[in-house]
Amino acid sequence: MIAVAGLVPAVTASSANAATTGIFSDTLKPKTGADSDRVPVELGIRFTPRASGTVTSLQYYQGSQSKGVKTATLWSSDGKVIARETFAPSSQVGWRTVPLRKPVKLTAGKTYTASYQAPKGGYAVTERDLTSHKVVNGFALTPNAGVYRYGKTGKMPTSTYRGSNYLVDIVYAPTGATVAPAPKPTATSSAAPKPTTAPKPTQTTAPKPTPTQTTAPEPTPTTSPVTPAKPTTPPTAAGCIGAPNTPGGADPWGGCWPGPQNTGYPQGLAGDTRKPVSLTTYTGPTTIRSCGVVIDSKVVNSTIIIEAGNGTTSKSTPCVTIRNSLVKGVIYSEKASYGPVLIEDTEVSPPDLPWWENIGRSNFFAYRVNSHGGEGVIKCDTNCEAKDNWVHGMELGGSYHYNAFGGNGTNNFRIEHNYASCGDWSKVSSDRTGDAGCSAVIGFYGDYAPIQNITIHRNFLASSFDTSAAGQHTQAAYCLNPGYYPGKPYPDTKNITVTDNVFARGGSGKCGVYGPTNSLNARGEPNGNVWSGNRYSDGTAIARVEE
């Protein structure tokens, strides 16, 4: 992309030298001219130039409903503002080009982000456009290079959604190119805006479709994490820590619930039957493109992305194994053809909200994992198992709709003997907006595919920790949403088995704000669904709920 005429301020086609370039074609148009979001959001593109050069302007596509856009920013990979310009808003649909008062030099091989703030949403977007690695006009784009962050935060966008392209670009002159100077802009520069206080959230009952991964900024190494792990068969009640029906405490079947002494990497805590490990810093690849990788007893200071598969779907034939480790990011295997990924005795703890699930999304097997921070959720599209895990203490932020386990179109997911909570927030992010909160502790929603072939057995579910006027809207509407959801593209369920699960009463007295569970399926349409033995933690049976 070089320039577009008729915009204020703008580089006209006649004033941009042919030696300049950009990431995208100057004829590129969005498939969706105005997204339905109507909340403040920063939208951008993450890119790596293959040749050093100079950015002379920033560009974005002005959507028909993206009102009041007046700020564009260039960021370094660590989230620092390199350049920021303000300009007069416009309602003219099309590409806008914003000259920088002082051109910025970029270094080949380093990653940068260009973005703009859409204060009222309504932005232009093309979904599934940036799903794979590509090199375009001399710029490398990683999978899911289109990024966003909700709120007027003044922070670099890092979240992604389904490979979306938000149509943000730059005008770039590789080193050695001769470029005519840009006309003096009428806009004024501004310092980074002070983060604003997010509006008070409202109760949410359905999750927003989940985005795909972004690369999280690498945190500094540490060897003092929070928790340890446990054997596939729970230890005897003699090894339980704390009161019954608490993390690590006795379960109703003679074992212990997952908790601090039996999930995560082994640390030798009281009640732990595993051999403690000493962690060293992981220095291998964080994007894994070949099978055979084993990460054992490591501190991983970034997200792990798996893009390799061996054609099997069994935990006994893993393509990638992660065990006895602390991962300060997410573990992500998107396609059904990737994996299997075996994750056991590991702590997963993202440092912030870089994107959605802590573990996802296909062909993975998670055992004795302590998942906390970030968005928390262990999420499945197809062929997954999660057993003896502890999911808790998420970070409340953005406009996220949280679950501890779930999916937005799921086939073949076994969720067994996990301790799962949602609403016991460990941190409230500065970019929290009015739509942030729990949907369900375990929640399935037929947004992209049917909800089918799911087993939910002997789990502990907890929410409604805060039922005050200020906190109730952030708690789970229902502790379980098994997938029947009229109004979704795939509203019905098939072969959902929900047996012997324990629901905490919580502050609401019924686990969720509105109840323990909503409908398993429409009345008279069982579709192989089973509901049996589910009860509150005080032993009271919970009847099958139907519409």
N, C-alpha and C positions, 0 to 999 in steps of 0.2 A: 504494500500500500504506500502510495506517496502522498497525494494531496487531493483535497476536494474544495471546489470553489464555492463562494456564496455563504461562508460561515464566519462568525465573529468570535475570537480572532481566527484567521485561517491562513494557511499557505495555499496559494492558488497554484493551479497546474503550471502556469508559466514561471512561477518563482522557485519551484523545486527542480533541482538539477537531476538529470537522468541517472547520475551516479548514486542517488539515494535509493533506498529500498525499504521494505517493510516485511512483516510476516505473511500477511494475507493479500490476496488479489484485491485490486481496487474496485472490482465488480461484485465482491462478496456481499450477499444479503442474508438476513436471518430467516429461518423457517418460521419462527414465532416473533412477530413484530412487537408484541407487548405481553410479557409474562403476567400471570394473575397476581403475583406478589405485589403488595402495596405497602411494604414496610421499608425503612432505610436499609440499603445494602451496598457494599463495596464490591465491584465486579472487575475482574482482571484476567490477564494472561501471564503465565509463567514461562519464560523462554531463556535459552542459552545461545548467545551469538557464537558462531564458529570462527569468526574473524573479529579482531578488535576494531573499534570504531566509535562513532559519536551519535548520540540521540539528539536530534534537533527539535522534534515535536512528539507529542502524544496524540493518539487518535482513539475514538470510540464511535460506535454506531448509535445515533440518537433515535430511540424508539418513539413511536407515536404517543405512548403514555408515560414515558420516563421524564416526568416534569421536574423542573428546577435543578437540572444537572449543571454544576458550576465549578467542580473540582476534579482534577486529574493528577495522578501521582505516579512517580517512578520509585521503586523500592529495591534495596539490596537484598541478598538472599537471607540475611539475618533480620529483616523487617525494619531496617532504618530507611527513612525518607531521603532519597537522593535528590529528587526535584519534585516540586508541587506547584501547580499553577491554578489560579482561579480565573473565571471568565464569565461572561454574561450568559444566562440560560437562553435556550432557543427551543422553539417548537417545530423547527424544520427537520423532517425525517431524513436520515442519511448519515454518512460519515462526517464527523467533525474533526478538524485538525487543530491542535492547540500548540503553538510554538512555545518552546522553553526560552525564558529570558536568557539563560546561560546554558548552552549545550553541554551535555554530560558524556564523558568518555566511559565506554564499557570495555571490559577485558574479555577476550576470547576464552570460552570454557567456563566462565562464571555464570551463575543463574540470577536473573532479575525478574521483577514483576511490574507490569504496567497496569494501572487500574483507574477507575473513575467511581465517584459516589453517586448513586441514584437515590435521592432522599425520599422518594415516594414510590420506589419500585417501578413496575411497569416496563422493565428493561427488555431489550431485544436479545434473543437467544436462539441457538441451534443445538438441540440435544444430540448426543451420540456422535458428535463431529470430531472429538479429540480423545478417542478411546484407546489409541495405540501410539507407540513411539513413532515420530516422524521428523524429517528435516525439511523445512520449507524456506526457500529463499535465503539459505545460509543460517537459519535459526533452528536449533534442536528443541523439539517439544516432547516432553515426557508424556506418558499416558495421563489423561485428565489434567491437561495444562490449563484449562479454564478454571478459574478460582473465584470464590466469593467469601464474604464475611458479613453477616447481618449486623445492623446497628450503625450508628454514627460514632464509630469507635476511634477513628484515626489510626487504625492498625492495618497491617498488610493482610489481604485476603488469602486464606490457605485452604478452605474447604472446597470440595468439588461435588458435582452431582451429575452422574450418568454421562460423563464425557462431554459436558456442555461447553459450547463456545459462546462466550459473552461478547464477541466482536470488539475486542480491544486490540490496539496495534500501536506501532511506533513508526516514526520516520528516522531512518538510520543511514549514516554514511560510513562505510567501511574505511579503515585507515588508508590514506592515499587518494581517496576520492575527493574531487573538487565540488563543493556545494555552494550554490548562491545563498547569500544570507537571507534569513527569513525576515519579512516585514516586521516592524516594531508592533508588538501586540497592544491592544487596548486594554487587555486584562491586567490585573495586578497579581503579584505573587502573594501567597499566604503561608504562614507557618502551619505546622501540623495542627489540625483542629483539636481542641480539648475534648476528650471523650465525654459524651453526654450521658445522663442518667437514663437508662432504658425505662420504657413505660411498664407499669405494673402488669405482670402476666395474667392471662385469663385461663380458666380451666380448659384443658385439651382432652379430647376423647379419641382422637385418631391420629396416627403418626404421619408425618410428612414422608413421601417416598424418599428412600435413602440414597444419598450420593455415594460416589466411589472415591477412591483414595486420593490424597495428596501427600507429598513428601513433607513430613514434619521437620521443623528446624531441629538440628541435633543438639540435645542437651548435654551438659557436661557430665562426665562419668561420675558415678558414685557407687560405693559398695555398701551402703547402709539403707537397703530397701525396707519394705514394710512387713512382708509376711512369708510363710512357708507352705508346704504341700502334703499330699496324702496318698495311701495306696488305693487301688481300684476298689477293693473291698474295704469298707470303712473299718477303722479300728474298733475294738470292743468298747463298750460303754465305759470301761475302766480307764480308757485313754482320753475320755472326753474332757473338755475344758469349759467351765462355765455352766450356767443353768440349762436345763433341757429347752430345746427349741430356740436356742441362740446360736450364733456362729461358733462352731466347734463343740457345742453342747450335745447332749444325748438326743438321738432321734427316736421315733416310736418303735424301731425294729431291732434294737439292741446294738446299734452302732452309733456313730457320731455324725452330726451334720458337718459339711465343709465349713472351715473357719481358719483362723490364723495359724493353728498348729498342724494343719493337714492339707493346706493348699499353698501354691507358690513354690519357690525353690526351698529345699530343706535347710533349716537353720538350727536344728537341734533344740527347738522349743519343747517345753514340757508336753508330753502326750504324743509327740511326733515319733513314729516308728521308723522313719527313713534316715539314712546316713547324711549328715550335714555336708554341704559342699562349700568350697571357696570359689568366688567368682573372679574371673579375669575379663578384661575388656575385649569384646569381639571386634576383629579387624577384617572379617571377610565381607563378601558382597551383601548388600542390603536389598538389591533387586536380584533375585535368584532365577536364572534362566536355564539351569541344568540340574538334573536329579542327582541325588547322592549327598547333598549338603546336610551335615549334622551340626547343630549348634548346641553345645553341652557346657553347662556351668559357666555361662558368659553374662556380662552386662552388655546389652545391645542398646546403644544410645541413639536409635532412630527407628523408623518404621521398617518392617520387613515385608517386601512385596514378592510373592511367588508367581512366576510366569513360566513354570515348567511342569510337566506331567509325564507319568509313565504308563498311562492307559489303564490303570487299575483304580478300584474304589474301595480298598480295604485298608484298615489301620495296620495290618500285618505286612503290607508292602508299601511303606511310605516313600514318597519322592523326596520330601524334606522333613527333617525331624528337629524339633526345638524342645529341649528338656533342661530341667534344673537351672533355669536362667531367669534373668530380669530383663524384660523388653520395655524400654521407655519409648514406646510408640505403639503402632497397631500391627497386627499380623493379618495379611490380606492376600487371599487367593480367589480371584474373581470368577474365573471361568470353570465350568464343569470339567473341562479337559485338563486343568491344572491339578497338581497334587498326586496322591493324597498327601496332606500335611498332618503330621502327628505332633501335637502340642501337649506336653505333660510336665507336671511339677514345675510350673513356670508362673511368674508374676508378670502381668501385662498392665502397664501403668503409663499411659500417655501424659506428657507434662501439661497439655492444654487441650483445646478442642480443635485439632487440626482437620479432622473430618469425622466420619460417623463411627462405624462399629469398631470395638477393640479387637474382635476376632471375627473374620468373615472371609469368604462368603460361600464357597463351594468346596466340597470334597475335603473336609477337615475333620479331625477327631481331637477333641479337647478334654483332657482329664486332669483333675486336681489343679486347676488354674485359679489363681487369685486375680480377678479382673476388677480394677477400680480406676477412678479418675476418667478423664475423657468422656466419651459417651457411654462407656461401660458395656454396651450390648455385645452378646455373642449372637451373631446373625447368620442365617442360612438361606440360601436359594435352593440348593440341592445337595443331597447325600452328605449329611453331617451327623455327628454324635457329640453330645456334651454331657459329661458325667462327673459327679463329685467336684463341681466347681463352686467357687464363691464369687458372686457378682454383686457389687455394692458400691456406695460412695462415689457416685458420678459427679461431674462438674456441670452445674446448671448454667447454661449460656445459649447465645444465639436464639433461634426460634425452634430449637430442636424438640422433637416429640420422642421421649425416651422409653425404652424397654430394657429389661435385663437379658431376655431372650426373645427372638422373634424373626420376622421376615415380612417382605411385601410381595410375596409370590413364592411359596415354599413347597418342595416335594422331598419327602424322605428325611426327616429330622427327628432324632431321638434325644429327648431332654430328660435325664434321669438323675435323681438324687443330687440336686444342686440346692444351694442356699442362695436365694435371689431376692434382692430388695431394690426398690426404686422410689426415690423421694427423700432418701437419707443423704442429702447433698454434702459432699466433702468440700465444695468450693462453689462460689457464685462468681461467674466471669463478668468482666466489665462490659462485654458485648451482649449480655442478656437482653432479650426483647420481650414484648408482651405475650408471645406465643410459646414460651419455653415451659416445659413441664412434662410429667409422666403421662403416658397413655395407658399402659398396663405393665405389670411386672413381666409377664409373658404375653406378647401380643403379636398376632398375625393379621395381615391386611391384604386382601386380594387386589392389589394395584396393578401388578404386571403379569401374574400367572395364578392358577388356582392354588388354594391352600389344601394340601392333601398328604396322606400317609405320614402323619406326625404322632409320635408317642410322647406324652407328658406324664411321667410316673415318679411318684415319691419325692416331689420337690417341696421346698418350703418357700412360700411367697409372702412378702411383707411390703406394706406401704401405709399411707395415711399417718406418717410420723408427725406431720404438722397440720392440724385442722383449724388453725387460727384463720381469721379473715385474710391475713397477709400471706399465709402459706398453703391454704387448702388447694388453691388452683394449681399448685405445682405437684400435687400428689396424684397417684394413679386413679383414674376414674373407676376402673375395675382392675383387680389384681390379675385377672386372666381374661384375655380376649382370644378365644380359640379359633377365630377366623371367619365366622359367619357375620357378614357386615353388609346389609342392604345399601345399595348406592355405589358400591365399589364395582369396578369392571368385572371382577370375578367374586361375586358375593357369597357363594355357597362353599361348603366344605365337604371333604370326603375322607373317610378312614382316619378320623381324629380320635385318638384314644387318650382319655384323661382319667387316670386312676390313682387313688391313694395319695393325693397331694394334701399338704397341710397349709392352711391359710391363717396368717396372723390376724388377730382382731384389729390391732392398731387403734389409733385415736378415733376412727370412725365407728369402731365396733364391728365392722364388716369388711375389713382388709382394704378395699378400695373406697373412694369417697361415696360411690353410688352402690357398691356391692362387691361380693367376691368375684363374680364372673358374669359376663353377659352371655347371650345365646350361643349354644353349640351349633345349632342349625335351625332352619325354619321348621315349624311344627308339621309333622307328617312327612318329613323328608330326612330320615335318619342317615342315609348314605354311608352306612357302615360305621357311624360314629358311636363311641362308647363313653359313658360317664359312670364312674363307680368308685365308692370308698373315699370320696373327697370330703374333707372336714376342716373345721376351725381347729386352732391349736388347743382349745379346751375340750375337744372331742366331739363337739356338735356337728352332726352330719349336714352337708350342704347338698340340697336337692338339685337335680339337673334343671337348669334354667332354659326356657325356650321362649321364643317370641310370641 
